[in-house]
Amino acid sequence: MAIKPKYIKQLGNLLLEQYPDSFNADFETNKESVTALTTVESKGVRNRIAGYVTQKKSQAAQNA
């Protein structure tokens, strides 16, 4: 698994802190939420953030 850049982690964690109910373990839903909640114009960056958030939510669900 690739190491995520710092800005992806920071923005992903910030979004999870501010909008925890907007995200779940589904990548497509998270992708739409990232688009709605941020001004990220790059599709690649948006997908990386959504993927990071999805990964964090999946891990949280497994640990719960």
VOGU-3710 file (C-alpha; in Angstrom, 3 decimals, decimal comma):
1> maikpkyikq> 0,000/0,000/0,000  1,323/3,425/-0,938  2,132/6,048/1,649  -0,290/8,963/1,457  1,068/12,519/1,262  0,751/14,640/4,381  -1,834/16,990/2,864  -4,135/14,057/2,041  -4,009/12,820/5,625  -4,457/16,288/7,100
11> lgnllleqyp> -7,468/17,135/4,978  -8,973/13,673/5,419  -8,632/13,836/9,191  -10,016/17,376/9,261  -13,063/16,296/7,269  -13,604/13,301/9,547  -13,431/15,528/12,622  -15,775/18,196/11,282  -18,221/16,006/9,347  -18,099/12,476/10,804
21> dsfnadfetn> -21,643/11,617/9,703  -20,982/12,580/6,081  -18,679/9,619/5,508  -18,955/5,838/5,622  -17,081/2,795/4,301  -18,331/3,306/0,715  -15,835/4,989/-1,606  -18,406/6,368/-4,067  -20,402/8,053/-1,304  -17,252/9,481/0,235
31> kesvtalttv> -16,133/10,790/-3,141  -19,363/12,765/-3,465  -19,041/14,040/0,104  -15,483/15,248/-0,489  -16,658/17,065/-3,613  -19,493/18,732/-1,701  -17,456/19,671/1,382  -14,227/20,909/-0,215  -13,018/23,067/-3,064  -10,633/20,424/-4,408
41> eskgvrnria> -10,681/20,708/-8,189  -8,352/17,832/-9,018  -10,098/14,518/-9,537  -6,993/12,617/-8,458  -6,636/14,500/-5,186  -10,357/14,157/-4,497  -10,150/10,406/-5,031  -7,103/10,105/-2,788  -8,858/11,971/0,016  -12,000/9,867/-0,428
51> gyvtqkksqa> -9,905/6,702/-0,420  -8,108/7,739/2,749  -11,394/8,545/4,489  -12,868/5,232/3,321  -9,855/3,384/4,683  -10,134/5,130/8,056  -13,861/4,415/8,313  -13,353/0,762/7,354  -10,649/0,358/9,978  -12,863/1,976/12,604
61> aqna> -15,712/-0,381/11,725  -13,451/-3,428/12,011  -12,070/-2,319/15,364  -15,509/-1,587/16,802
//
